């Protein structure tokens, strides 16, 4: 357990940090239209919500 705590866990943390740093840094090389955040559109919840008949649930 001591070996894991001294060697494996810190190595895993550093590798995850480096992977995240690589993923963020790679955006520099993307075309400008792909580096932008995804567009947000409004959601029509009435169209998504299931239609429930009033008589089924007690009304």
N, C-alpha and C positions, 0 to 999 in steps of 0.2 A: 504494500500500500504506500509506503514511503517513496519507493521508486516512481510510482505513478504520480504522486504529488509533486515530486521534485523535477521530474524530467518530462513525462508524457503530457500532463495537464498544461504546463506552460508552453510546450511546443504546439499543442492543439490551439491554444489561445492565439499564439503568434501566427499560425497558419491561417486561422479564420480571419484575423485582422488583415493579413496580406492579401487574401482572396477578396475581401471587401474593398480594400484599397485598389486592387487591380480592376474590379468591376466598376468602381466610380471613375477611375482614371481613364478607362477605355472610352468613355463618352467623348473625350477630346477628339478622337479619331473618327467619330461617326459623322455622317453628313449632318448639316445644320438642321434639316427638317426632322431627322430621327432623334436628335439630342433633346428636343423640346419635350416637355411633359405631355401626356396624352390629353386630348381635349375632353372637357367635361360637358355633357349635354344634360338638359333637364329630363327627368324621368316622369312619365305619366303613370302614377301609381294606380289610378283607376283602371287603366288598361291592363295592368299586370295582375291586380288583385282578383282572386277567383270570385265569381258571382255566386252568392249564397241566397237560396230562397228563404224568405222570412219564416215560413211555416216549419222548417226543419228544426230550428234551434229554439223553439219555445215562444216565438212571437207570431 
